[in-house]
Amino acid sequence: MMLTTIAFVLSNSGTRWCDFAHRQTMEFDSRYPWFGNAGSSTNVGIYAFEGTSAGSTVCFVYPDNMSVDTRYNAARVFSVWTSVMGGIVMVTMWFTSCWGCGRAGWATMGFFLLLNSLFEGLTLLFRSSALCDAAFASCSLARGSKCCIAAIVMWFLAGASVATVPAPKGPEPIILQQTTTTTTIENPDGTKTTTTKTETQKVPAAGSV
């Protein structure tokens, strides 16, 4: 559970900002004029790039009509997958401590965690996309991509741990059992006094032990 949460935080921290990679411009690229001429450099992300406005460093979202290629689109798709599927598995795992989980459901979550490790790695396709075309620029690892590499490891460890940790059990089913005791006492004068006592106690439900 902890590993899954850490992986989710690292994954989103890496892909949602504008410092996934550091782009060094080697030659002006008319497809991306905002990156400037040879010698300029900036951080770039999957959804935005870093720039300055009024003297402050800010993230600018890429234009809708920006030229993209298959690897760039793939990096976007896989970043969305890891966030959505990882988030679903993470929240589900949080509640298994209260609800419990069957072995099939537990194994399924482990499978998706391992799959997330693969897809997290595929977000690194961004560094070989048109934005990092070797003819115009070079892209090196920045904070975001380093977070993603750490997330790859965490997703894998989280998925592998599911194979070694048994599925959590929910609270033990409890039923209320009533026991009635009737006592008859004969008095010296020959009369009888009858008393009835009812006790209620909690016992495990049948089949839960």
ABEGO torsion letter per residue (X at the ends): XAAAAAAAAAAAAAAABAAABBBBBABBBAABAAAEBBGBBBBBBAABBBBBBGGBBBBBBBBAABBBBAAAAAAAAAAAAAAAAAAAAAAAAAAAAAAEBBAAAAAAAAAAAAAAAAAAAAAAAAAABAAABAAABBBBBBAAAAAAAAAAAAAAAAAAAAAABBBBBBBBBBBBBBBBBBBBBBBAAGBBBBBBBBBBBBBBBBGAX
